Amino acid sequence: MLQNKDIPVLDDERPPEENASALGDEAEAGSLASQLSGLVEDVRILAHAEVEYYRTKLSVNLAATKRVLLLFGIGLVVGIMAIIALILGLLLVLSQHFGPVAATGIVTGAALLIASVTIGMAIKRAKKLPLDENDS
């Protein structure tokens, strides 16, 4: 039974000298072509596996990112509401001492001063960012 079947020769084994001349260039070309086609198939399988891995990783991270952004948004809204409550409280306290117009001016001026200082700091830091590594 086994005598009728062709048994492939591994790369480690060398065929006998009389068979080596008969195989010649056809065996080398066939084995090289089969090796290249095997390599291309392996690369195709690897690329497909990598794409599926990153697609799954992205979907998991996207779901987690949505939850984080939702919580961040809720925290931001509540923080802004707290700042508004602080401003209104300052207006109420200062309006008893300075009157409503003066209290509004004081609170508005302080808020604009804080905003301008914060924006100035942000602009300074933005100018220091290394956006293009070639422009040192």
Secondary structure, DSSP 8 states (H G I E B T S, - for coil): -TTTS-----SSS---HHHHHHHHHHHHHHHHHHHHHHHHHHHHHHHHHHHHHHHHHHHHHHHHHHHHHHHHHHHHHHHHHHHHHHHHHHHHHHHHHH-HHHHHHHHHHHHHHHHHHHHHHHHHHHHTS-S-TT--
